[in-house]
Amino acid sequence: MIKNFGDSKPILTMINTPRIFTDAKVLHDGRKTMFCECNILDAKGKLYAKASATFFVTGLLD
């Protein structure tokens, strides 16, 4: 559990679930930029977190 400084209310608590799954996708794979998205779900499909990011492509991986 993480708390804010000077605040007694937790901002993050542990999720009590047996399994967590991720669903990650590359939505755009261009020559100069990439856009990716990731969801964190439980076995019933309940969404716990969602993230997205834009990346600048600097070259090919070897």
C-alpha positions in Angstrom: 0.0 0.0 0.0 1.3 3.5 -0.9 0.2 6.6 0.9 0.3 10.2 0.0 2.6 12.4 2.1 0.6 13.9 4.9 -2.5 11.9 4.0 -3.8 8.8 5.8 -5.8 7.6 2.8 -4.2 4.9 0.6 -3.9 5.8 -3.1 -2.9 2.2 -4.1 -4.0 -1.1 -2.5 -3.3 -4.7 -3.3 -5.8 -6.3 -5.7 -6.9 -9.6 -4.2 -7.5 -11.7 -7.4 -6.1 -15.1 -8.3 -4.8 -14.3 -11.8 -4.1 -11.1 -13.8 -3.8 -11.1 -17.6 -2.4 -8.5 -19.9 -3.6 -7.5 -23.4 -0.9 -5.5 -25.2 -1.2 -4.2 -28.7 0.9 -2.2 -31.1 -1.7 0.1 -32.7 0.7 2.0 -35.0 4.1 0.8 -36.2 5.4 3.5 -38.4 8.8 4.5 -39.7 9.2 7.3 -37.1 6.7 6.6 -34.4 4.9 3.7 -32.6 1.8 3.8 -30.5 1.2 0.9 -28.0 -1.6 0.1 -25.6 -1.8 -2.4 -22.7 -4.7 -3.5 -20.5 -4.6 -5.4 -17.2 -7.6 -7.7 -16.7 -8.8 -10.4 -14.3 -10.1 -13.8 -15.5 -13.7 -12.3 -15.7 -12.6 -9.5 -17.9 -12.7 -6.7 -15.3 -10.3 -3.9 -16.3 -7.9 -2.9 -13.5 -5.5 -0.7 -15.4 -4.9 0.7 -18.9 -1.8 2.3 -20.3 -0.8 3.8 -23.6 2.5 5.2 -24.9 4.0 6.8 -28.0 7.5 5.9 -28.9 10.0 7.6 -31.3 11.7 5.0 -33.6 15.4 5.6 -33.8 16.3 2.5 -35.9 15.9 -1.2 -36.4 16.8 -3.8 -33.7 19.5 -6.3 -34.6 
